[in-house]
């Protein structure tokens, strides 16, 4: 189990679950992204802001906040996969 103040990665039989914390929606989304990145590529979380390669704005619409978070994370993962990150 990997845990910090922003997220916790919880191994399960068929994968993992990421428990995310945040005081605002923006903070929750950032921490969710950090948690997914930490699971997929652990070295990413060790990089400082100056070492990170890219920053992009994305636009996603959804019917509710849960769907928005899932669509956001799916979009970022797909974008990273396409770019070979």
N, C-alpha and C positions, 0 to 999 in steps of 0.2 A: 504494500500500500504506500503510495506517495501522497504526502499531505503538506500543505502550507496554509497560510492565512487566506489565500485567494481561492484555492481549489483543492480537492482531494481526489486522487485516482484510486478507485476501488475495483480490484480484480474480481471477476465473476466467472462462473463456469463457461459461459459462451462469449466472453469478451470483457469489457470493462465498463464501469460507470464513472462519470465525473460529477462530483458534488461541488457546485460552484457557489461562491459567496460574493455579494456586492450590495452596496447601499443604494445605488442608482441603477437604472437599466443600462446605462453606458458602462458602468463599472462591472456589472454582471456579464455583459457581452464580452468585454475585454478579458475578464478572468476566465470565461468559458473558452475563449480562443486560446488563452495561455495554457489552460488545462489540456485541451486537445493537442496543441503543439507539443507540450511536454510529453504526452503519451506517444505521439507519432514520431517525434524527433527530439529526444531529450536534450541534445546540445543547443537547441534553439533558445531555451529559457536561460541558458548561461550567457547569452550574448547581451552586450550592453546596447542601449538604443543607438549609439553611434555605429555599432557593428552590423546592425540589421540592414539588409540590402535595399528593401523597397517599402514604400508606403503608398497605398492606393485607397481611393474612396470607392465604395460600392453602394449600390442602391437596391434595396429589396423591399417588396411589399408583401404583407400577409394579413390574414384575417384576425389573428390574435398574437399575443406576445410569445407564446410557446412555439407556434409555427414560425414566427419571425426568427427566433433563436435557432431553430433547426435549419431553416433555409439559409440563414447567415453562415452557420458553421459548414453546411454542405457546400455552399458557394465558395467559401474560402478554401476548403479542402480540394474541390474540383479545380479551382484556379491554381493552387499550388502544384497539383498533380500535372496540369497542362504545362506549367512552366518548369517542371522538374525540380521544384524546391523540396 
